Amino acid sequence: MADPIPQQSSPIERTVNPNGDGDDPLAKLHRMSRTAGLGTQEYVAINVAAVLALLLGIASALALVWNLLLIIPLAGVVCGIVALYQIGDSNGTQSGRGIAWSGIALSVLVAAVVGGRVLLDNLQTRSDRAAVVSAVDNFGKKLIASDFKGAYDEIGPRMQQRVPFSEFEGQMQARYKHPAHGKITSFNSTGLVNIETDPETGKQYAQTQAVIALEHGKADPAAMLLIIENGRWVVESFDWFPQRPQAAPMQPGAAQ
């Protein structure tokens, strides 16, 4: 019996056979198409605004030194928000979302610290100004009532050393008896108070002005300087009792 004639696959069968090896280029191309690109990775750019937000967040620490630099953390927050929007609209072509959030967090943290400090300072200054106005009004009320001893107690120790009570009382009585002066009918602070700190002693002092209405004379504005002593504001200087200028040292050989 003759051997059977081996059947040969047609060209079409070799072409559509996905596992065929042979020399069919279409089969090889089919196998390559299923694995193409698996070993490659496209480059994703880091968003520039995100990097800028992080740099501004780090630079925000400068605002802790100077309050006017608070604009730096504000700019950092804006750049971070812009970066998040740009990354979200990039269809995966940009990265840096974590960088943007880090910049925003640093900026917000510094802004909160500086803002809280400024708020506390303003509240403290407002409280001190109210205390200064109250001290001036108390001093004036006692002068209006001719309570010279009570008014003298509202004076600081340095002014008391410069102006003894006898001198203070004598001058006030003389003013009250003078026909062009008379008694004080009102004594109030203008409400404008400038508070500063002495860099050498660290003590706070306040400058203000009182408007004094007199029984016989015109209203007399008087500049006042107050300072904190033992936790309360006291009068340090008053126009009616100016500080005496120190005597210049005598030169050698000058006439005695």
TACORHU-V88796 format. One record per pair of residues at least 12 apart in sequence whose C-alpha atoms are under 7 Angstrom apart, sorted by sequence separation. I is the first residue (numbers start at 1). J is the second residue. If there is no record, write none. Layout:
# TACORHU-V88796
I;J, I;J
This chain:
# TACORHU-V88796
15;27, 60;72, 139;151, 194;206, 195;207, 209;221, 210;222, 225;237, 60;73, 84;97, 152;165, 193;206, 194;207, 209;222, 210;223, 224;237, 225;238, 193;207, 194;208, 209;223, 224;238, 139;154, 193;208, 208;223, 209;224, 223;238, 224;239, 56;72, 57;73, 84;100, 192;208, 208;224, 223;239, 56;73, 83;100, 207;224, 208;225, 222;239, 207;225, 57;76, 190;209, 206;225, 207;226, 56;76, 80;100, 189;209, 190;210, 206;226, 80;101, 148;169, 189;210, 190;211, 205;226, 206;227, 188;210, 189;211, 205;227, 53;76, 80;103, 187;210, 188;211, 204;227, 205;228, 53;77, 80;104, 187;211, 188;212, 204;228, 187;212, 53;79, 186;212, 187;213, 52;79, 53;80, 76;103, 77;104, 186;213, 76;104, 184;212, 185;213, 50;79, 184;213, 185;214, 49;79, 50;80, 77;107, 184;214, 185;215, 49;80, 76;107, 183;214, 184;215, 182;214, 183;215, 49;82, 50;83, 74;107, 181;214, 182;215, 49;83, 73;107, 181;215, 182;216, 73;108, 181;216, 47;83, 180;216, 181;217, 73;110, 179;216, 180;217, 73;111, 47;87, 144;184, 70;111, 143;184, 144;185, 144;186, 54;99, 50;96, 54;100, 57;103, 141;187, 47;94, 53;100, 56;103, 57;104, 60;107, 67;114, 140;187, 45;93, 46;94, 47;95, 51;99, 54;102, 58;106, 140;188, 44;93, 45;94, 46;95, 47;96, 50;99, 51;100, 54;103, 57;106, 61;110, 44;94, 45;95, 46;96, 50;100, 53;103, 57;107, 60;110, 64;114, 137;187, 44;95, 53;104, 63;114, 137;188, 136;188, 137;189, 136;189, 133;189, 133;191, 129;193, 159;236, 156;234, 158;236, 159;237, 155;234, 156;235, 154;234, 155;235, 156;236, 154;235, 155;236, 135;233, 135;234, 132;233
